[in-house]
Amino acid sequence: MNDILNVKNLKVYYYTRKGVVKGLDDVSFSLREGETLGLVGESGCGKTTLGMGLLRMPNPPGKIVSGEINIDGENIVPLKESVLRKRVRWEKISMVFQGAMNSLTPVYTIKKQMMETLQTHREMEEEKAFAIIKKYLNQVGLSEDVLKRYPHELSGGMKQRVVIATALFLEPKVVIADEPTTALDVVVQAQIINLLKNLKKDLNLSFIFITHDLATVAEVADRIMVMYAGKIAEIGENYHIYGPQGPAHPYTKGLLGATPRLHKKVEELAFIPGVPPDLLNPPNGCRFHERCPVAFDRCKVEEPPLKEIEPGHFAACWRCFDE
Ligand SMILES: Nc1ncnc2c1ncn2[C@@H]1O[C@H](COP(=O)(O)OP(=O)(O)OP(=O)(O)O)[C@@H](O)[C@H]1O
């Protein structure tokens, strides 16, 4: 499978009054055509920073400091904002923002909001725009009837479908979905997951699925990328993380240990002691060493690289390397 997205040494820093927050620090990975890459990690580990960075619109005061974002073979980091707007953002890569379904404008009908979004990005007559809107409403399983309604007249699941349809209007190849099922009840969560799976198949989309929920990501993702403190801790195929052998990195092990599972009776859920480090002043060596149950001296002083430990499975941990 070809790579549709290839990210090299990407750094996104926030220049705050207190100092520089290294929200994303030297991250490299690729996304294959037609795959779903699940991006997981605790709150504050850099998931949204990565998602917004890939669209080249980091939240202020964030800036892309260095690195490459190659989409379909083109590095978009040096492109002018006008070029990005014209032919990259939403056209090649788009995003379902975290909490977007709650940001629909309450005083506009769904038709007005969808029409406005589409016509802002592409000049077209109302009739043509309407045909596209109907096509994508259909694609996400909504009837035209929703068009005349206001957001408060729709359920959470319907609003999320509207947001997903809107992200697809300009036929992007890569879609980043940031916590698309959070705040939905479990039945609706399952419906949205199935929808995303079907869209991926029908439209040959590639997804980056951001979540802190390891159970959901196991269900949707072909590969899993685990982030910790602005860096990648582990990347592997779904079976590398969830298979019988289990993950390699102590952080991923900790995350999985802290996830309730239906088929396993546990006396007490494990947890990872402490909190993620302050990215204004991250620790030396491995950023996880202060919370790691198997850390040794080297981890405190030398940062482990992200290294292939078996075909297609990478981890950044001195304990995982045969040395
Ligand atoms: N606008 C901002 N200004 C300053 N620092 C920020 C900003 N946005 C994020 N950060 C910092 O960047 C780091 C990564 O945050 P980010 O929001 O990307 O994490 P996340 O994994 O998406 O968290 P969550 O799951 O809570 O959304 C954190 O240390 C956070 O405090």
The ligand as an SDF file (V2000), in Angstrom:
LIG
                    3D

 31 33  0  0  0  0  0  0  0  0999 V2000
   -3.2870   26.8080   22.5130 N   0  0  0  0  0  0  0  0  0  0  0  0
   -2.3490   26.3110   23.3140 C   0  0  0  0  0  0  0  0  0  0  0  0
   -1.4890   27.1270   23.9750 N   0  0  0  0  0  0  0  0  0  0  0  0
   -0.5060   26.6210   24.7650 C   0  0  0  0  0  0  0  0  0  0  0  0
   -0.2910   25.3170   24.9810 N   0  0  0  0  0  0  0  0  0  0  0  0
   -1.1140   24.4440   24.3550 C   0  0  0  0  0  0  0  0  0  0  0  0
   -2.1890   24.8960   23.5130 C   0  0  0  0  0  0  0  0  0  0  0  0
   -2.8520   23.8070   23.0320 N   0  0  0  0  0  0  0  0  0  0  0  0
   -2.2250   22.7280   23.5690 C   0  0  0  0  0  0  0  0  0  0  0  0
   -1.1850   23.1070   24.3540 N   0  0  0  0  0  0  0  0  0  0  0  0
   -0.2550   22.2290   25.0920 C   0  0  0  0  0  0  0  0  0  0  0  0
    0.2980   21.2900   24.1650 O   0  0  0  0  0  0  0  0  0  0  0  0
    0.3670   19.9900   24.7360 C   0  0  0  0  0  0  0  0  0  0  0  0
   -0.4150   19.0200   23.8730 C   0  0  0  0  0  0  0  0  0  0  0  0
   -1.8200   19.3450   23.9570 O   0  0  0  0  0  0  0  0  0  0  0  0
   -2.9440   18.6980   23.0360 P   0  0  0  0  0  0  0  0  0  0  0  0
   -4.1880   19.4890   23.2200 O   0  0  0  0  0  0  0  0  0  0  0  0
   -2.4210   18.5380   21.6670 O   0  0  0  0  0  0  0  0  0  0  0  0
   -3.1120   17.2700   23.7090 O   0  0  0  0  0  0  0  0  0  0  0  0
   -4.2390   16.1600   23.4640 P   0  0  0  0  0  0  0  0  0  0  0  0
   -3.5300   14.8680   23.5190 O   0  0  0  0  0  0  0  0  0  0  0  0
   -5.0010   16.4760   22.2320 O   0  0  0  0  0  0  0  0  0  0  0  0
   -5.1720   16.3520   24.7400 O   0  0  0  0  0  0  0  0  0  0  0  0
   -6.7620   16.1120   24.8780 P   0  0  0  0  0  0  0  0  0  0  0  0
   -6.9730   14.6260   24.8020 O   0  0  0  0  0  0  0  0  0  0  0  0
   -7.0470   16.6760   26.2360 O   0  0  0  0  0  0  0  0  0  0  0  0
   -7.4250   16.8650   23.7630 O   0  0  0  0  0  0  0  0  0  0  0  0
   -0.1600   20.1310   26.1690 C   0  0  0  0  0  0  0  0  0  0  0  0
    0.9520   20.3050   27.0200 O   0  0  0  0  0  0  0  0  0  0  0  0
   -0.9980   21.3830   26.1210 C   0  0  0  0  0  0  0  0  0  0  0  0
   -0.9870   22.0370   27.3850 O   0  0  0  0  0  0  0  0  0  0  0  0
  1  2  1  0
  2  3  1  0
  2  7  2  0
  3  4  2  0
  4  5  1  0
  5  6  2  0
  6  7  1  0
  6 10  1  0
  7  8  1  0
  8  9  2  0
  9 10  1  0
 10 11  1  0
 11 12  1  0
 11 30  1  0
 12 13  1  0
 13 14  1  0
 13 28  1  0
 14 15  1  0
 15 16  1  0
 16 17  2  0
 16 18  1  0
 16 19  1  0
 19 20  1  0
 20 21  2  0
 20 22  1  0
 20 23  1  0
 23 24  1  0
 24 25  2  0
 24 26  1  0
 24 27  1  0
 28 29  1  0
 28 30  1  0
 30 31  1  0
M  END
$$$$
